[in-house]
Amino acid sequence: MDLSYRSPATVVRESPIHGHGLFATTPIAAGDIVAVKGGHVLSAVQWRALEPALGSAEIQLSEDLFIAPVDAAGRAGSMLYLNHSCDPNCAIAGQIVFVAMRDIATGEELTHDWATTDDLDYELDCRCGSAACRGRVTGKDWMRPELQAKYRGWFCWFLQRKIDALGAAD
């Protein structure tokens, strides 16, 4: 049984961005739900203990809460296969629901910008290939003013609260 939901208008297949990705099998309208992250709610300590063995398969819910699989059997069923892009076509709506930000054509890979969901310590080379590619992706990209402006209304709940608090401090 899958822990996460992926729209029946999508299929998982090899991605030019990284590993496997989620692709539209029919047109998807802006605002349609494309995926819902499932798993177990874990503290940061619990997630960090599991992450080395399971790899990155989590969504951060708050500073200290994550939703993630707890074993290898649950990992495949919890994966959304939404690769990162600096010019995404999907975004989080709330905490665990991903929607199309714009109309998505048949065959197009569904992506989201991790800047809208992550507040973690990582840095990696970006392979999205978009004209807007930042070259490097970090778990602190949400702090960049230009991304805060670009994704206004598309940040997960806990990051939006942090952004609002930063604005109040100005």
Secondary structure, 3 states (H helix, E strand, C coil): CCCCEECCCEEEEECCCCCEEEEECCCECCCCEEEECCCEEEEHHHHHHHHHHHCCCCEECCCCEEEECCCHHHHHHHCCCCEECCCCCEEECCCCEEEECCCECCCCEEEECHHHCCCCCCEEECCCCCCCCCCEEECCHHHCHHHHHHCCCCCCHHHHHHHHHHHHHC
